[in-house]
Amino acid sequence: MRKLTAGLFYSVDGVAEAPNTFQFDSFDSELGALLGSVMADVDTVLMGRQGYQEWAGFWPSTSRDQDFGTFINTVPKFVASRTFKPADLTWSNASLIEGDLEAFVRDLKQQAGGTISAMAGMSLVRQLLLAGLMDELTLILHPVVAGTGRRLFEDGTPVTRLALKGSQQTSKGNVVLTYARREG
């Protein structure tokens, strides 16, 4: 069975939205190496609608961060949206998830292939984690208080027990925490 993972950049106050506004001075070579090793295993990406729109407007035409740009522009991407139609997806290798998201992901995990990664979609990550489909959730905690922005877990999210699978600190004070759902 394939593994489903997600990784989010996080501030100390729990903000995961727009990490480019708070991570710029703490991103270091260790994080770069970590993300490079993650990309080496991922051959399928799941995205939310809003994240797809933002990334599709940026990654195909930027010259910044070519390692990630090459990866995300060429990897197969499946987009979860209740409002898009297949014709709305113009980014290379992007397909719309039609039907039930959780059933689609269960089926995808049963197919041959490498790691599946949920990217660019906090509600997508939250739904898949709470549904028990997420095998690993990595939070990359930057040493900064963002002050404003959306958080991964909203008020009313049910209590969900997690088990720490790994932790690492980088030279610029980032803490990388990898969790799995704890059953029972």
C-alpha positions as CSV (number, residue, x, y, z in Angstrom):
1,M,0.0,0.0,0.0
2,R,1.2,3.5,-0.9
3,K,1.9,6.0,1.8
4,L,0.1,9.4,2.0
5,T,2.0,12.2,3.5
6,A,1.7,16.0,4.0
7,G,4.1,18.6,5.1
8,L,3.3,22.1,6.1
9,F,5.4,25.1,7.1
10,Y,4.2,26.4,10.4
11,S,4.7,29.4,12.7
12,V,5.0,29.1,16.5
13,D,1.4,30.6,16.7
14,G,0.1,27.8,14.5
15,V,-0.2,29.7,11.2
16,A,0.2,27.6,8.0
17,E,-1.2,30.0,5.5
18,A,1.2,32.0,3.2
19,P,4.5,30.7,4.8
20,N,6.4,32.8,2.3
21,T,5.5,35.8,4.5
22,F,7.3,34.3,7.6
23,Q,9.8,31.6,6.6
24,F,12.1,33.6,4.4
25,D,14.9,34.2,6.9
26,S,14.8,30.8,8.6
27,F,14.8,28.5,5.6
28,D,18.2,26.7,5.6
29,S,20.2,24.1,3.8
30,E,19.0,21.4,6.1
31,L,15.3,22.1,5.2
32,G,16.3,22.2,1.5
33,A,17.9,18.7,1.9
34,L,14.9,17.4,3.7
35,L,12.5,18.6,1.1
36,G,14.7,17.2,-1.6
37,S,14.6,13.8,-0.1
38,V,10.8,14.0,0.2
39,M,10.5,15.0,-3.4
40,A,12.6,12.0,-4.4
41,D,9.9,9.6,-3.0
42,V,6.8,11.4,-4.2
43,D,5.3,10.5,-7.5
44,T,1.7,11.8,-7.0
45,V,0.4,15.0,-5.5
46,L,-3.0,15.8,-4.2
47,M,-4.1,19.5,-4.1
48,G,-7.0,21.6,-3.0
49,R,-8.7,24.0,-5.3
50,Q,-7.4,27.2,-3.8
51,G,-3.8,25.9,-3.6
52,Y,-4.1,24.6,-7.2
53,Q,-5.1,28.1,-8.4
54,E,-2.3,29.8,-6.5
55,W,0.4,27.4,-7.6
56,A,-0.8,27.0,-11.2
57,G,-0.5,30.8,-11.5
58,F,3.1,30.8,-10.1
59,W,5.1,27.6,-10.7
60,P,4.8,27.1,-14.5
61,S,6.3,30.5,-15.2
62,T,8.8,31.2,-12.4
63,S,12.5,30.9,-12.5
64,R,12.7,30.7,-8.7
65,D,13.5,27.4,-6.9
66,Q,13.9,25.3,-10.1
67,D,14.3,22.1,-8.2
68,F,10.8,22.3,-6.7
69,G,9.5,24.0,-9.9
70,T,10.6,21.1,-12.1
71,F,9.2,18.6,-9.6
72,I,5.7,20.2,-9.2
73,N,5.4,21.1,-12.9
74,T,5.9,17.5,-14.0
75,V,4.4,15.3,-11.3
76,P,0.9,14.0,-11.7
77,K,-1.5,16.3,-9.7
78,F,-5.0,15.4,-8.6
79,V,-7.2,18.3,-7.6
80,A,-10.0,18.2,-5.0
81,S,-12.7,20.7,-5.9
82,R,-16.5,20.8,-5.7
83,T,-16.6,23.8,-8.2
84,F,-14.0,23.0,-10.9
85,K,-14.7,21.2,-14.1
86,P,-12.0,19.1,-15.8
87,A,-11.6,21.8,-18.4
88,D,-10.6,24.3,-15.6
89,L,-7.3,22.5,-15.0
90,T,-4.8,23.8,-17.5
91,W,-1.5,23.1,-15.5
92,S,0.5,20.1,-16.9
93,N,-0.4,16.7,-15.5
94,A,-3.4,18.0,-13.5
95,S,-6.6,16.0,-13.2
96,L,-9.8,16.7,-11.3
97,I,-10.8,14.2,-8.6
98,E,-14.4,13.4,-9.5
99,G,-16.6,11.8,-6.9
100,D,-15.9,11.2,-3.3
101,L,-12.4,12.4,-2.2
102,E,-11.9,9.8,0.5
103,A,-12.9,6.9,-1.8
104,F,-10.6,8.3,-4.5
105,V,-7.6,8.4,-2.0
106,R,-8.3,4.9,-0.7
107,D,-8.3,3.6,-4.2
108,L,-5.1,5.6,-5.1
109,K,-3.3,4.2,-2.1
110,Q,-4.0,0.7,-3.3
111,Q,-2.5,1.3,-6.7
112,A,1.2,0.7,-7.5
113,G,3.5,3.7,-7.1
114,G,5.5,5.8,-4.8
115,T,4.5,8.2,-2.0
116,I,1.5,10.4,-2.4
117,S,1.8,13.9,-1.0
118,A,-1.0,16.3,-0.1
119,M,0.2,19.8,-1.0
120,A,-1.4,23.2,-1.2
121,G,-4.6,22.6,0.7
122,M,-5.0,22.9,4.4
123,S,-8.6,21.7,4.4
124,L,-7.6,18.8,2.2
125,V,-4.8,17.8,4.6
126,R,-7.2,18.2,7.6
127,Q,-9.9,16.1,6.0
128,L,-7.5,13.3,5.0
129,L,-5.9,13.2,8.4
130,L,-9.2,13.1,10.3
131,A,-10.5,10.4,7.9
132,G,-7.5,8.2,8.9
133,L,-6.0,8.2,5.4
134,M,-2.9,10.3,6.2
135,D,0.1,8.1,7.1
136,E,2.4,11.0,8.1
137,L,1.9,14.7,8.8
138,T,5.1,16.7,9.0
139,L,5.0,20.2,10.6
140,I,8.0,22.4,9.9
141,L,7.9,24.8,12.7
142,H,9.7,28.1,12.0
143,P,11.0,30.2,14.9
144,V,8.6,33.1,14.2
145,V,5.2,34.3,15.3
146,A,3.2,35.1,12.1
147,G,0.5,37.0,13.9
148,T,-2.2,36.4,11.4
149,G,-3.3,33.7,8.9
150,R,-5.2,30.5,8.7
151,R,-4.4,27.5,10.8
152,L,-4.5,23.9,9.9
153,F,-6.9,23.0,12.7
154,E,-9.9,25.2,13.3
155,D,-12.1,25.5,16.4
156,G,-14.4,22.5,16.5
157,T,-11.8,20.0,15.1
158,P,-12.4,16.8,17.0
159,V,-9.7,15.6,19.4
160,T,-7.3,13.5,17.4
161,R,-4.4,11.7,19.0
162,L,-1.0,11.7,17.2
163,A,2.2,9.8,17.7
164,L,5.5,11.5,17.2
165,K,7.5,9.5,14.6
166,G,10.5,11.7,14.3
167,S,11.9,15.1,15.1
168,Q,14.9,17.2,13.9
169,Q,16.2,20.7,14.6
170,T,18.0,22.7,12.0
171,S,20.8,25.2,12.4
172,K,18.4,28.2,12.0
173,G,16.1,26.9,14.7
174,N,13.4,25.2,12.7
175,V,11.9,22.1,14.2
176,V,10.7,19.4,11.9
177,L,8.0,17.2,13.6
178,T,6.6,14.1,11.9
179,Y,3.4,12.6,13.3
180,A,1.1,9.7,12.5
181,R,-2.4,9.2,13.9
182,R,-2.4,7.2,17.1
183,E,-5.1,4.6,17.2
184,G,-6.9,3.9,20.4
